[in-house]
Amino acid sequence: MPSASEPTAAARTAPQGQARPGKDPLSRVPPPVLLGTGILSVQVGAGLAARMFGTVSAAGLTGLRLWTATLLLVCFGARPTIRAVRSVVADRAWRDAAVVVAFGVTLGIMNFSIYQAFARIPLGIAVTIEFLGPLAVAVASSRRLIDVAWVVLAATGVTLLGTAGVSVARQGGVSGTSGASDARTVLYGVLFALTAAAAWACYILLSAATGRRFSGSSGLVLAMAIASVVIAPVAVISAGRALLKPVVVGAGLAIGLLSSVIPYRFELETLRRVPPRVFGIWMSLEPAVAALVGVLMLSQALSVQQWLAIGCVIVASAGAALGASRSATAPQA
């Protein structure tokens, strides 16, 4: 969740952390390996979640992911988080509190929406549509005419996705329906993915604001905790006793680790060692990785037209990230 000026990179690592010298073993790992592992980890976690949809609801898995990630993050950053809360209360910094609460609520909405999309449309398509959020922030923060071309290219990709239809051989072990019912399922999936995209755009801005107000990882931990509380009612009502099944609890732990903790940590370390411009371009490959995970883990078949659409959004996201970075660094050159 990097700064708002680097939106393509901002998905999961933005507000937290300044580079600090130390003996972190990750500092010896090449940045491309770190980021590639983080991207793959996120999408494998998403694929694992999709495979569980026949056992527990998407909302229930969203709750498990957030609860697990919060628990693990608290284990590593409890003391700084407690100090941050005490400082907010002591200083009556209610604006800071409002920012982190909004950050947490947005995080909850983003996770809930994308999991609802995963339950209805292929992984690669959902992640591709979600990438419109960072792309919108990148273009909005730029004054370059070329960014209009990136918007047109991304719109072309999304149009191709919408007209190509969705072919799913098997998703989460449950065969899809057909006809009008299937069309509604796809429509709802796309709408949820668009909601996740809008939440991601808000998340980029709020993560940067949180990073300016809270040091270290305390802002992220607080936001995670708030998101966990926000999603709890719908998760419990939707999944009920299924949340207590050992296989579901185990899957939730794995999803939280794969989809949140590992990528947060790896992407943060990557950002300490590569320019945000490079990071943003690398991150733009995530829709393609998601599509490949969908094919390999979920037997989700995409047409040539859909792969072309994903490629359009990847190129647009990479171009927007490159342009935003150059625009941001130009005054300092």
N, C-alpha and C positions, 0 to 999 in steps of 0.2 A: 504494500500500500504506500507507494511513493506520493510525491506532492501532486496537487491538482494540476500543475502544469505538465505532468507526465501521465496522462490518464490511462494509456494502454497498460502501463505497468502498475497502475494503482489498485488493481483488484483486491489484492489480499495483503499487501505489505506496506501500505502507505505511511501511517503516521509515526511509526515507532522506530526509534533507535538512531543514534549517531554512531559513526564508525569508532570503535574503541579497540585499542591494541590489546592483545591477549593471546592465550594459548589455545584458542578454540580449534578443535580438530578440523572443523569445516573450512578454516582459513587455508588449509592445504589442498582443498579440492578445487579443481578448475571451475570458474564461473559457469561455463556452458553445461558442465555436468551437474552442477548444483541446480541451475534453473530448469534444465531438462528433467531432472529427477522430480523437482517440485511440480512441474506441469503434469508429468505422467502420474504422479501421486494423486493429484486433485482428480484427474479424470478416471483413474482406477477406482478411487473412492466413490465417484459418481456412478460408475458402472456397477460397483458392488451394491450401492443403494438401489439402483434400478432392478437388480436381480432379486432384491428383497421385497419389492412392491406387492408380490403375491402373498407375502406373509404378514406384512404390516403396512399401514398406510404411509403415503409420502409425507404427510404432516408428522406422523409419529417418528419417522426416520430423521426428519429435519430437527425435531426436538432432541433426539438421541445424539445427533451430530453436534449440536450446539452445547448440550449439557456436557458431553465428553470433552469437547475442545475447551470449554470454560474450566472444567475440573483440572485438566492437564496444564493449562496456562496459569491457573492459580497456584498450582504446585511449584511452578518455576518463578512466579512473580508476585507472591502474596504480600510480602512486606512492602515493596514499593507501592502496590495498589492501596494497601491500608493507609500508608502515609499520604497518598494522593487524596483519598477520601477525607481524611482528617484535615488536610490543608484546605480543601474546598469548604468544609463545614466551618472551620476556624476563621477563614477569611470571608465567609459568606459569599463565595464566588459562584453565585447562582447562574450566571451566564455560562461559566465553564461547565457547570452541572447540566444545563440545558443542552449544550452542544454534545456532550458525551451521551446523554439520554437519546437525543435525536440520532446520533451515530449508531447506538445500539438498536433502536427501533428499525432504522433503515437496514441494518445488518440482518435482523430477523425477517423483514419483508423480503429481502433479496434471497436469502436461503430458502424461505418457504416457497417463493414463486418459482425459483429454478427447479426445485424438486418436484413441484406440481407439473412443470413443463416436461421434466424427465419421464414422468409417469405417462405422458400422452404422446410425445413425439421423440424421434431418435435423438440421441445424445449430441451428435455433431450439429444437428440443426438447432437445437435449443441453445447450445453454447455460442453458435454463430450469431443468432439473433441477439443473445445477451451482450455480445461484443459491441452492439450499436451504442450502448451506454458510454463506454470509454471513448468511442469514436466521436460521439456528439460533444463530449467535453473537450476533446482535442481540437475539434473544428471551432467550437465556440471560443476557445482561448487563442485562436490564431486570427491573423488579419491577412493571410496570404490567399491569393486568388486560386492557387493550385488546390486548396482544400475543398473548393467546390467540386473539383473532379473526384476527390475521394468520397464525397457525399454521394455523387451520382453513381460511382462504382459500387459503393455499399448498398445503395438503393436498388441497383440492378441485381446484386446478389440476393437481396431479400425477396425481390420480385420473382426471381428464378426459383427460390425456395417455395414461394407460395403457389406458383403455377405448376411446379413439377409433381406435386402430390407427395405422399409419404408412403414408402413401402417398408413394412416391418415384418420380417419373417418370424421373429420371436422377440418379445421384450419382457424381461423379467420372468420368463417361463410361462407367460400367459398369452395365448393367441389373441390378436386384435379382432375387433368387429369390423363390419363392412357397411357400405351404403351411407345413409344419412347420419346414422349414429357415429360412424367412423369419421365423417366430415366434421361433426360437432366436436369430437375428441381432438382432432387436429387443430381446429380453430381455437379451442380453449387452451391447448398446449402452446400455440403461438402467442396468444394473449398473455399467458403466464410468463412466457419468455420475454415478451416486451415489457411486462411489469418488472421483471428482474433487471432488464436493461436500464429502465428508468431509475430503479433503486441503486444500481451500480453507479450511475452518473452522480446521484446524490451522495452516495457513499464516498466517492472520490473527494468531493468537496468537503464533506464532514470529517473524513479521516485526516485531511490536511489541517483543518481547524482544530481537531482534537490533538494532533501532534504538536501544535503551537502552544497548547495549554497544559498538556500532561507530558511529563518526561518518561523516557524509556518505554516499556511496554504497558505501563499502568492504564493508559487510555484504551488500548486494545482489550485488556483484561476486563475493564469495567464495561466496555461496549458489549463484549461477549456475554457477560453476566446478564446485562439488561436484555439482550436478544433472547437469551435462554428463558428469562421470565416471561417475555412477551409471547413467545411461541408455546409456552407450557400449556395453557388452557386448550388450544386447538389440538395440540399433539396428544394430550391425554384423552380428550373427548373422542378424537378420531381413531386412535389406536387402542385405547382401553387396556385390557389385560394382556394384549399382545406384547406390550412393552416389557412385560415381566418374563417373557420366554427367554431362556438362556441363549438360544441361537440369535434372537433379536438383540439382546444386550451385547453379545459378543460382536455382532455386526456393527452395532452403534459405536462401540469402542474403536473398531477398526476404521470405520468411516470418519470418525472425529479425528483420528490420528492421521489418516491418509489425506483427507480433504481440508484440514485446517492446520494442525500443528506442524506437520512436516513442511508443507509449502510455505507457511508463514515464516518459518525459521530459515529455510533455504533461500527464499526470495529476498529476505532481508539481508542475508550475508552476500548474496549476489549484488544487490544494490550498493553495498559498501565498496565494491571493487570494479564495477563497470559503469560507464555513463548511462544515465537514464534513457538516452536515445537508443542505445544498443539494447538495453533491457526491454524497452517498449517494442522494438522490432521482434525480438525473440519471443516475447509473450504473445505476439500476434499469431504465432503458430498453434496456439491452444485449440482453436476450433478444429483444425485438422487432426490433432491428437485425440480430441474428443470423438471425432467421427471414426477414427481407427479403433479406439477402445469400444465404441458401440458395435462395430463390425465383429471384433474378436471376442468380446465378452458377452454381447447380447444378440448376436446374429442379426443386427439391424442392417438391412440392405439399402444403400443409397444409389440413386441413378447417376449417370454421368452429368446430367444437368445440375443435380444437387451438389456434386463435388465441385463443379464449375462455380456454382453460387458461393460455396464456402471459400473457394480460392479468391473470388472477388472481394469478399469481406476481409480476408486475411491481408491482401494487398492494400486495401483501403486503410485498415487499421495500422499497418506498418508505415504507410506513407504519412498518415496523420501524426503518428508518434514521432517520426523523423522531423516533420515540419514543426510540430509543437516544441520539440527540443531545440531546434535551431533558432526559433523565434525567441524562446526563453533565454538562450545563452548569448544571443547577438549583442544586447546592450552591454554585456560585461566583457566583450572581446576587445 
